[in-house]
Amino acid sequence: MHRFVNGSILCGDGSLADALVVDDGRVVAIGPDAHDDRGRRLTEVDLGGGLLLPGFRDGHAHPLWGGIDLRRCPLDRCRSVNEIVTAVGAYAAARPELSWIQAGPYDPSVLPDGRADAAWLDAVVPDRPVKLSAADYHTAWVNSRALQLAGIDSDVADPPLGQIVRRADGSPSGMLVEWGAIELVDRLIPEPDADERAAGLDAAMQHFVRNGLVWAQDAAVSIDDARTYRAAAERDQLPVRINLAWRAEPDAWRTQLADYGVARRDLEADRSCEGRLTARTVKFFADGVIEQGTGFVLEPYEVEPHDCGLPNWKPDELAEAVASAASQGYQIHIHAIGDGGVRMALDAIEHAARVNGAFPERPVIAHTQLVDPADRQRFASLGVIANFEPLWARLDPVNRDLTIPRLGPRRASLQYPIATLARQGAPISFGSDWPVSSVSPLEGLSVAVTRQMPDGTPADGWLPDERVAIGAAVRAYTAGSAYQAFDDARGTIEVGQRADFCLAGSDITAIAGLEVAEVEVIGTWVDGVEVWRA
């Protein structure tokens, strides 16, 4: 048995206790009962004056590919085009053995109107193909060599579900928007080998435990990705529990579901995956992203008066695919950014309930950025989990310079309705979409309660009615995401619950503001076993 002492413990009812006891991976005593030594052989765990919280759970992330990107050329700190180009040039010069230069993610708001030109990369890497991923991962910036190898020239039409951005003369500029266009280059890039995948996943897992995470939803995987996770489980190298969401695509979903079913059964039969790795979810992309004009909106964009974005599915096709996946016992997880994408996702879930005679189990709409007021109550009535990435709910450069001009003030004021959906009874979970944005739950919590930038702007928070109290925010990142994970024995600290903990350096419930982001995670436990300690 282990007794956790010398700190505060956030209990399931919101109260604080001074001690707890863990035995065989479960909480067996809290508070005064934890001080009773009779019949117990106890090893004490010193909390160092910190706050013991339920372990954080990320309801939407991309650990494998985020970890692979950690090992490439990072661009997230670059604050100008020149800084990006300089970093890429130095990285390429230091690695002459690489046939492709891959880097990212970069902040699209540092580019003029979110756009760049291949010529800027040609100046530092003229002889090898270059691909840079924007932070939204729905946009790529490539050099002329990459365009040439992909056969992308003035005569090539835009592919389905993608856009080749062009200069005034019709020549490709080097910007590729959405998967259909990005795939023209991606299919030429050598896949990372098993060793690179394993190293990337190991890096991601260490990144997660250092941020207090005990579970994550990998929100779009292939069968090859699943093999990497399974191999890690067999090596006992998954300190964080993972649920895999198989990516379903409009032109291939029937075949994919059959293949995923085989892979899922094999994974579930592997004893090494038990308690660490599941594959119960199917992921759909309803649309793109608003900052690039590909999020599907109900009314045209302000700056493109005849354009409502780029839905990835026809509504009836998405509805059929969702119903089919749900009938096969999969949880539904739909990326939906624009209000048109959100409505299409809700309609598909409602259709699945009508066709199958029962609501899909704990369906998720991820990101939930722009929700038309007419659709808000539908989350609660359909039992749809609204997954938010709270770090996005602020007036950052992407929102200010790219998103809001495209939406206009009325629609911009409807973004990220966290408090509204919670008041209406919708289940809420939090995530990061890492590596799109920081994986740190504490950074996300600081924005959820303030809706402010790190410098405290705006003074009252952006759309302050959508702020949530720190207790509710913590529950969304713990119990809310545990509910999404079908993990009802975890997510709170109570007697009988599994002992998944995160140790914060100070009591975040007592500060409840931007200072939350400055608090350090100093320990993480899964099933009562320490997986990281500062």
C-alpha positions as CSV (number, residue, x, y, z in Angstrom):
1,M,0.0,0.0,0.0
2,H,1.0,3.6,-0.6
3,R,-0.1,6.6,1.4
4,F,0.1,10.0,-0.3
5,V,0.8,12.8,2.2
6,N,2.3,16.2,2.7
7,G,0.0,18.0,0.1
8,S,-3.6,18.5,-0.8
9,I,-5.8,16.1,-2.7
10,L,-8.7,17.2,-4.9
11,C,-11.5,14.8,-4.2
12,G,-14.4,14.0,-6.5
13,D,-16.8,16.4,-4.7
14,G,-14.4,19.3,-5.0
15,S,-13.2,19.2,-1.4
16,L,-9.5,18.9,-0.4
17,A,-8.1,16.1,1.7
18,D,-4.7,15.8,3.3
19,A,-4.0,12.1,2.6
20,L,-5.1,9.0,0.6
21,V,-4.1,5.4,0.5
22,V,-3.7,3.3,-2.7
23,D,-3.8,-0.5,-2.8
24,D,-3.6,-2.7,-5.9
25,G,-4.1,0.3,-8.2
26,R,-7.2,1.7,-6.4
27,V,-8.0,4.4,-3.9
28,V,-9.0,2.6,-0.6
29,A,-9.0,5.5,1.9
30,I,-9.1,9.3,1.8
31,G,-8.7,11.9,4.6
32,P,-9.0,10.8,8.2
33,D,-9.4,7.1,7.1
34,A,-6.0,7.4,5.3
35,H,-4.3,8.1,8.6
36,D,-5.4,4.8,10.2
37,D,-2.4,2.5,10.1
38,R,-4.0,-0.5,11.7
39,G,-3.5,-3.6,9.6
40,R,-1.6,-1.7,6.9
41,R,2.0,-1.8,5.8
42,L,2.4,1.6,4.2
43,T,5.0,3.2,2.0
44,E,4.6,7.0,2.1
45,V,4.7,9.1,-1.0
46,D,5.6,12.7,-0.3
47,L,3.6,15.2,-2.4
48,G,6.0,18.0,-1.6
49,G,3.2,20.5,-0.8
50,G,1.6,20.1,-4.2
51,L,-2.0,19.4,-5.3
52,L,-2.8,15.8,-6.3
53,L,-5.4,15.9,-9.1
54,P,-7.0,13.1,-11.1
55,G,-4.8,12.4,-14.1
56,F,-5.5,14.5,-17.1
57,R,-7.0,12.9,-20.2
58,D,-6.6,14.3,-23.7
59,G,-9.8,13.8,-25.7
60,H,-8.3,14.6,-29.1
61,A,-4.6,14.5,-29.9
62,H,-2.1,12.9,-32.4
63,P,0.6,11.4,-30.2
64,L,2.4,9.3,-32.8
65,W,2.9,11.9,-35.5
66,G,3.4,14.6,-32.9
67,G,6.3,12.6,-31.5
68,I,7.7,12.0,-34.9
69,D,7.5,15.8,-35.6
70,L,9.4,16.4,-32.3
71,R,12.4,14.8,-33.9
72,R,12.3,16.9,-37.0
73,C,12.8,20.7,-37.5
74,P,10.7,22.6,-35.0
75,L,9.2,25.9,-36.3
76,D,6.7,26.7,-33.6
77,R,8.8,29.5,-32.1
78,C,9.4,31.2,-35.4
79,R,7.7,34.6,-35.4
80,S,8.3,35.7,-39.0
81,V,8.8,34.3,-42.5
82,N,12.5,35.1,-42.3
83,E,12.9,33.1,-39.1
84,I,11.1,30.1,-40.7
85,V,13.2,30.2,-43.8
86,T,16.4,30.6,-41.8
87,A,15.6,27.6,-39.6
88,V,14.7,25.4,-42.5
89,G,17.9,26.4,-44.3
90,A,20.1,25.6,-41.3
91,Y,18.3,22.3,-40.7
92,A,18.8,21.2,-44.3
93,A,22.5,22.2,-44.4
94,A,23.1,20.2,-41.2
95,R,21.4,17.1,-42.7
96,P,22.7,16.5,-46.3
97,E,21.7,12.8,-46.1
98,L,18.0,13.6,-46.1
99,S,16.2,13.2,-49.4
100,W,13.3,15.3,-48.2
101,I,13.3,18.2,-45.7
102,Q,10.2,18.1,-43.5
103,A,9.6,20.7,-40.8
104,G,6.8,22.2,-38.7
105,P,4.4,23.1,-37.4
106,Y,4.6,26.8,-38.2
107,D,2.2,29.4,-37.1
108,P,0.1,30.4,-40.2
109,S,-0.6,33.8,-38.8
110,V,3.1,34.9,-39.4
111,L,2.5,34.6,-43.2
112,P,0.7,37.3,-45.2
113,D,-2.9,36.3,-45.1
114,G,-1.7,32.8,-44.1
115,R,0.0,32.4,-47.5
116,A,3.6,31.8,-48.6
117,D,5.6,31.2,-51.8
118,A,7.8,28.3,-52.9
119,A,10.4,30.8,-53.9
120,W,11.1,31.8,-50.3
121,L,12.1,28.2,-49.6
122,D,14.0,27.8,-52.9
123,A,16.4,30.5,-51.7
124,V,17.7,28.2,-48.9
125,V,16.9,24.7,-50.2
126,P,16.9,24.8,-54.1
127,D,18.1,21.2,-54.7
128,R,15.9,19.0,-52.4
129,P,12.1,18.9,-51.9
130,V,10.8,20.7,-48.8
131,K,7.5,20.3,-47.1
132,L,6.5,22.4,-44.1
133,S,3.3,21.7,-42.1
134,A,1.2,24.6,-40.8
135,A,0.0,24.3,-37.2
136,D,-3.5,23.4,-38.3
137,Y,-2.0,20.4,-40.4
138,H,-4.6,21.2,-43.1
139,T,-2.1,23.3,-45.0
140,A,1.4,22.6,-46.4
141,W,4.0,25.0,-47.8
142,V,6.4,23.4,-50.3
143,N,9.3,24.5,-52.4
144,S,9.6,24.4,-56.2
145,R,11.4,21.1,-56.2
146,A,8.6,19.4,-54.3
147,L,6.0,20.9,-56.8
148,Q,8.1,19.6,-59.7
149,L,8.4,16.1,-58.3
150,A,4.7,16.0,-57.6
151,G,3.9,17.1,-61.2
152,I,2.0,20.2,-59.9
153,D,2.1,22.9,-62.5
154,S,-0.3,25.5,-64.0
155,D,-2.1,22.8,-66.0
156,V,-3.0,20.6,-63.0
157,A,-6.5,21.1,-61.7
158,D,-7.4,21.2,-58.1
159,P,-7.9,17.6,-56.8
160,P,-11.1,16.6,-55.0
161,L,-11.1,17.8,-51.4
162,G,-8.1,20.0,-51.9
163,Q,-6.8,23.3,-53.2
164,I,-3.6,24.3,-55.0
165,V,-3.1,27.9,-54.2
166,R,-2.0,29.8,-57.3
167,R,-0.3,33.1,-58.2
168,A,-2.0,35.7,-60.3
169,D,-0.6,34.0,-63.5
170,G,-2.1,30.6,-62.5
171,S,1.2,29.0,-61.5
172,P,1.2,27.1,-58.2
173,S,2.5,29.2,-55.4
174,G,3.7,26.4,-53.1
175,M,0.7,26.4,-50.7
176,L,-1.4,23.2,-50.6
177,V,-4.7,23.3,-48.7
178,E,-6.5,20.2,-47.3
179,W,-5.7,16.6,-47.7
180,G,-6.5,16.1,-51.3
181,A,-3.8,18.6,-52.3
182,I,-1.3,17.8,-49.6
183,E,-1.5,14.1,-50.6
184,L,0.0,15.0,-54.0
185,V,3.2,15.6,-52.2
186,D,2.8,13.3,-49.2
187,R,2.6,10.2,-51.4
188,L,6.2,10.8,-52.6
189,I,7.7,11.2,-49.2
190,P,9.3,8.1,-47.8
191,E,7.3,6.7,-44.8
192,P,9.2,6.7,-41.5
193,D,10.6,3.3,-40.8
194,A,9.7,1.2,-37.7
195,D,12.6,2.6,-35.7
196,E,11.6,6.2,-36.4
197,R,8.0,5.5,-35.6
198,A,9.0,3.8,-32.3
199,A,11.3,6.6,-31.3
200,G,8.6,9.2,-32.1
201,L,6.0,7.4,-30.0
202,D,8.4,7.0,-27.1
203,A,9.1,10.8,-27.3
204,A,5.4,11.5,-27.3
205,M,4.8,9.3,-24.3
206,Q,7.5,11.0,-22.3
207,H,6.0,14.4,-23.4
208,F,2.6,13.3,-22.2
209,V,3.5,12.0,-18.7
210,R,5.6,15.1,-18.0
211,N,2.4,17.1,-18.6
212,G,0.3,14.9,-16.2
213,L,-1.6,12.9,-18.9
214,V,-2.7,9.4,-18.2
215,W,-4.9,8.8,-21.3
216,A,-5.2,10.1,-24.8
217,Q,-7.4,9.7,-27.9
218,D,-5.2,9.4,-31.0
219,A,-7.7,11.0,-33.3
220,A,-6.8,9.6,-36.7
221,V,-4.8,6.4,-37.2
222,S,-4.0,4.0,-40.0
223,I,-3.4,0.2,-39.6
224,D,0.4,1.0,-39.8
225,D,0.0,3.4,-36.9
226,A,-1.9,0.8,-34.9
227,R,1.0,-1.6,-35.5
228,T,3.4,0.9,-34.0
229,Y,1.2,1.3,-30.9
230,R,0.8,-2.4,-30.5
231,A,4.6,-3.0,-30.7
232,A,5.0,-0.4,-28.0
233,A,2.5,-2.2,-25.8
234,E,4.3,-5.5,-26.4
235,R,7.6,-3.7,-25.2
236,D,5.7,-2.4,-22.2
237,Q,6.4,1.1,-23.5
238,L,3.0,2.7,-23.2
239,P,2.9,4.5,-19.9
240,V,-0.2,6.4,-21.1
241,R,-3.4,4.6,-22.0
242,I,-4.3,5.2,-25.7
243,N,-7.5,4.7,-27.6
244,L,-7.1,4.6,-31.4
245,A,-9.6,6.3,-33.7
246,W,-9.5,4.7,-37.2
247,R,-9.6,7.3,-39.9
248,A,-12.5,6.8,-42.3
249,E,-12.3,8.5,-45.8
250,P,-15.2,9.3,-48.1
251,D,-14.0,7.2,-51.0
252,A,-12.8,4.2,-49.0
253,W,-14.7,3.9,-45.8
254,R,-16.5,0.6,-46.5
255,T,-13.2,-1.3,-47.2
256,Q,-11.5,0.5,-44.4
257,L,-14.2,-0.5,-41.8
258,A,-13.7,-4.2,-42.8
259,D,-9.9,-3.9,-42.5
260,Y,-10.1,-2.0,-39.2
261,G,-12.4,-4.7,-37.8
262,V,-9.8,-7.3,-38.4
263,A,-7.0,-5.1,-36.9
264,R,-9.2,-4.3,-33.9
265,R,-9.9,-7.9,-33.2
266,D,-6.3,-8.8,-33.4
267,L,-5.3,-6.0,-31.0
268,E,-8.0,-6.8,-28.5
269,A,-6.8,-10.5,-28.5
270,D,-3.2,-9.4,-27.6
271,R,-2.9,-9.6,-23.9
272,S,0.0,-7.1,-23.9
273,C,-2.5,-4.4,-25.0
274,E,-4.9,-5.1,-22.1
275,G,-5.5,-2.0,-20.0
276,R,-3.3,0.1,-22.2
277,L,-4.4,0.1,-25.8
278,T,-7.9,0.1,-27.3
279,A,-9.2,0.8,-30.8
280,R,-13.0,1.3,-30.4
281,T,-13.4,4.6,-32.3
282,V,-13.8,5.7,-35.9
283,K,-12.8,9.3,-36.9
284,F,-14.5,11.3,-39.6
285,F,-13.4,14.8,-40.9
286,A,-16.6,16.7,-41.7
287,D,-14.7,19.8,-42.9
288,G,-11.4,21.7,-42.8
289,V,-10.4,24.8,-40.9
290,I,-11.9,28.3,-40.9
291,E,-8.5,30.2,-41.0
292,Q,-7.8,28.7,-44.4
293,G,-11.4,29.0,-45.6
294,T,-12.1,25.3,-45.7
295,G,-14.3,25.0,-42.6
296,F,-17.8,24.3,-43.8
297,V,-20.1,27.2,-42.9
298,L,-23.8,27.6,-43.3
299,E,-23.4,31.1,-44.9
300,P,-20.6,32.2,-47.2
301,Y,-17.4,33.7,-45.8
302,E,-17.1,37.4,-45.5
303,V,-14.1,37.6,-47.7
304,E,-15.3,34.9,-50.2
305,P,-18.9,35.8,-50.7
306,H,-19.7,32.8,-52.8
307,D,-17.7,30.2,-50.8
308,C,-19.0,28.2,-47.9
309,G,-15.8,26.2,-47.4
310,L,-14.9,22.6,-48.2
311,P,-17.1,19.8,-46.7
312,N,-15.2,16.6,-46.9
313,W,-18.4,14.5,-47.2
314,K,-21.8,14.8,-48.8
315,P,-24.3,14.8,-46.0
316,D,-26.0,11.6,-47.0
317,E,-22.7,9.8,-47.4
318,L,-21.5,10.9,-44.0
319,A,-24.8,9.8,-42.4
320,E,-24.5,6.4,-44.0
321,A,-20.9,5.9,-43.0
322,V,-21.6,7.0,-39.4
323,A,-24.6,4.7,-39.1
324,S,-22.6,1.8,-40.5
325,A,-19.6,2.4,-38.1
326,A,-22.0,2.8,-35.1
327,S,-23.8,-0.5,-36.0
328,Q,-20.5,-2.3,-35.8
329,G,-20.0,-1.1,-32.2
330,Y,-17.6,1.8,-32.9
331,Q,-17.7,5.1,-31.1
332,I,-18.2,8.0,-33.5
333,H,-15.6,10.9,-33.4
334,I,-16.2,13.7,-36.0
335,H,-13.9,16.7,-36.6
336,A,-16.3,19.6,-37.2
337,I,-15.1,23.2,-37.2
338,G,-17.6,25.3,-39.1
339,D,-21.3,25.6,-38.2
340,G,-22.1,23.7,-41.4
341,G,-19.7,20.9,-40.4
342,V,-21.2,20.8,-36.9
343,R,-24.7,20.5,-38.3
344,M,-23.8,17.8,-40.8
345,A,-22.1,15.9,-37.9
346,L,-25.2,16.2,-35.7
347,D,-27.5,15.2,-38.5
348,A,-25.3,12.1,-39.2
349,I,-25.4,11.0,-35.5
350,E,-29.2,11.6,-35.5
351,H,-29.6,9.5,-38.6
352,A,-27.5,6.7,-37.1
353,A,-29.9,6.6,-34.1
354,R,-32.9,6.5,-36.4
355,V,-31.5,3.7,-38.7
356,N,-29.9,1.6,-35.9
357,G,-32.8,2.0,-33.4
358,A,-30.4,3.3,-30.7
359,F,-28.2,6.3,-30.3
360,P,-24.5,5.7,-31.0
361,E,-22.6,5.2,-27.7
362,R,-20.9,8.4,-26.5
363,P,-20.4,10.1,-29.9
364,V,-17.9,12.9,-30.0
365,I,-17.9,16.1,-32.1
366,A,-14.3,17.4,-31.9
367,H,-13.3,21.1,-31.8
368,T,-16.9,22.4,-31.9
369,Q,-15.6,25.8,-32.9
370,L,-18.6,27.4,-34.6
371,V,-22.0,26.2,-33.5
372,D,-25.2,27.8,-34.9
373,P,-27.6,28.7,-31.9
374,A,-30.3,26.5,-33.5
375,D,-28.0,23.4,-33.1
376,R,-26.7,23.9,-29.6
377,Q,-29.4,22.1,-27.7
378,R,-29.0,19.1,-30.0
379,F,-25.7,18.1,-28.3
380,A,-27.5,17.4,-25.0
381,S,-30.6,15.8,-26.7
382,L,-28.5,13.5,-28.8
383,G,-26.0,12.7,-26.0
384,V,-23.1,14.1,-28.1
385,I,-19.9,14.9,-26.3
386,A,-18.6,18.3,-27.2
387,N,-14.9,18.0,-27.3
388,F,-13.1,21.4,-27.1
389,E,-9.5,22.4,-27.3
390,P,-9.7,25.2,-24.8
391,L,-6.3,26.7,-25.7
392,W,-7.9,27.9,-28.9
393,A,-10.7,29.9,-27.2
394,R,-8.8,33.2,-27.1
395,L,-8.0,36.1,-29.3
396,D,-4.7,34.8,-30.6
397,P,-3.1,35.9,-34.0
398,V,-4.7,33.1,-36.0
399,N,-8.2,34.0,-34.6
400,R,-7.7,37.7,-34.9
401,D,-5.9,37.9,-38.3
402,L,-7.3,34.9,-40.2
403,T,-10.5,33.5,-38.6
404,I,-12.5,36.5,-37.5
405,P,-12.0,38.4,-40.9
406,R,-13.4,35.4,-42.7
407,L,-16.4,35.0,-40.3
408,G,-17.3,38.6,-39.6
409,P,-18.2,39.9,-36.1
410,R,-21.6,38.2,-35.7
411,R,-20.4,34.6,-36.4
412,A,-17.0,35.2,-34.7
413,S,-18.9,35.8,-31.5
414,L,-20.4,32.3,-31.6
415,Q,-17.0,30.5,-31.4
416,Y,-16.2,27.9,-28.7
417,P,-19.4,27.9,-26.7
418,I,-18.0,25.9,-23.8
419,A,-20.1,27.4,-21.0
420,T,-23.3,27.5,-23.1
421,L,-23.2,23.8,-24.1
422,A,-22.4,22.8,-20.5
423,R,-25.3,24.8,-19.2
424,Q,-27.6,23.1,-21.7
425,G,-26.5,19.7,-20.4
426,A,-24.1,18.5,-23.0
427,P,-21.2,16.3,-21.9
428,I,-17.9,18.3,-22.2
429,S,-14.4,16.9,-22.7
430,F,-11.2,18.8,-23.2
431,G,-8.2,18.0,-25.4
432,S,-5.2,19.7,-27.1
433,D,-5.1,18.4,-30.7
434,W,-1.3,18.2,-30.1
435,P,0.9,18.9,-32.1
436,V,-1.5,21.5,-33.5
437,S,-1.2,23.3,-30.1
438,S,0.5,22.7,-26.8
439,V,-0.3,19.4,-25.1
440,S,-0.2,21.1,-21.6
441,P,-3.6,20.8,-19.9
442,L,-2.6,23.5,-17.5
443,E,-2.2,25.9,-20.4
444,G,-5.6,24.9,-21.7
445,L,-7.2,25.3,-18.3
446,S,-5.8,28.8,-17.9
447,V,-7.6,29.8,-21.1
448,A,-10.8,28.0,-20.3
449,V,-11.2,30.1,-17.1
450,T,-10.0,33.4,-18.5
451,R,-10.4,33.4,-22.4
452,Q,-7.3,35.6,-22.3
453,M,-3.9,35.7,-24.0
454,P,-0.8,35.3,-21.7
455,D,-0.5,39.1,-21.4
456,G,-4.0,39.3,-19.9
457,T,-5.8,40.6,-23.0
458,P,-8.7,41.3,-23.4
459,A,-9.1,42.5,-19.8
460,D,-12.5,40.7,-19.3
461,G,-11.6,37.8,-21.6
462,W,-12.7,37.1,-25.2
463,L,-16.4,36.3,-25.2
464,P,-16.4,36.2,-21.4
465,D,-19.8,34.6,-21.0
466,E,-18.2,31.4,-22.3
467,R,-15.6,31.2,-19.5
468,V,-15.9,28.3,-17.1
469,A,-15.0,28.0,-13.4
470,I,-11.7,26.2,-12.6
471,G,-13.5,23.2,-11.1
472,A,-15.6,22.7,-14.2
473,A,-12.6,23.1,-16.4
474,V,-10.6,20.5,-14.4
475,R,-13.6,18.1,-14.6
476,A,-13.7,18.5,-18.4
477,Y,-10.0,17.5,-18.6
478,T,-10.4,14.6,-16.2
479,A,-13.8,13.1,-15.6
480,G,-15.2,14.5,-18.9
481,S,-12.5,12.9,-21.0
482,A,-12.7,9.7,-18.9
483,Y,-16.4,9.6,-19.8
484,Q,-15.5,9.9,-23.5
485,A,-13.0,7.0,-22.9
486,F,-15.7,4.8,-21.4
487,D,-13.5,4.8,-18.4
488,D,-16.1,5.2,-15.6
489,A,-13.8,3.8,-12.9
490,R,-11.4,6.7,-13.5
491,G,-11.5,10.5,-13.7
492,T,-12.1,11.4,-10.1
493,I,-10.3,10.8,-6.8
494,E,-12.7,8.8,-4.7
495,V,-12.6,5.5,-2.8
496,G,-12.9,2.7,-5.3
497,Q,-11.6,4.7,-8.2
498,R,-8.5,3.7,-10.1
499,A,-5.4,5.6,-8.9
500,D,-4.6,7.8,-11.9
501,F,-3.0,11.0,-10.6
502,C,-1.3,14.1,-11.6
503,L,0.7,16.2,-9.1
504,A,0.7,20.0,-9.7
505,G,3.3,22.1,-7.9
506,S,0.6,24.3,-6.3
507,D,-3.1,24.5,-5.8
508,I,-4.6,25.5,-9.2
509,T,-8.1,25.7,-7.7
510,A,-7.0,28.6,-5.5
511,I,-5.6,30.8,-8.3
512,A,-8.0,30.1,-11.2
513,G,-6.5,32.5,-13.7
514,L,-3.6,32.9,-16.1
515,E,-1.2,31.8,-13.4
516,V,-2.5,28.2,-13.9
517,A,-0.4,28.0,-17.0
518,E,2.8,28.7,-15.0
519,V,2.2,25.8,-12.5
520,E,4.5,22.8,-13.1
521,V,3.5,19.2,-13.2
522,I,5.8,17.4,-10.8
523,G,4.4,13.8,-10.9
524,T,2.2,11.4,-12.8
525,W,0.8,8.0,-11.6
526,V,-1.1,5.4,-13.6
527,D,-2.9,2.7,-11.6
528,G,-1.0,3.9,-8.6
529,V,2.4,3.3,-10.3
530,E,4.6,6.4,-10.6
531,V,5.4,6.9,-14.3
532,W,7.1,10.2,-14.0
533,R,8.4,12.4,-11.2
534,A,10.3,15.7,-11.4
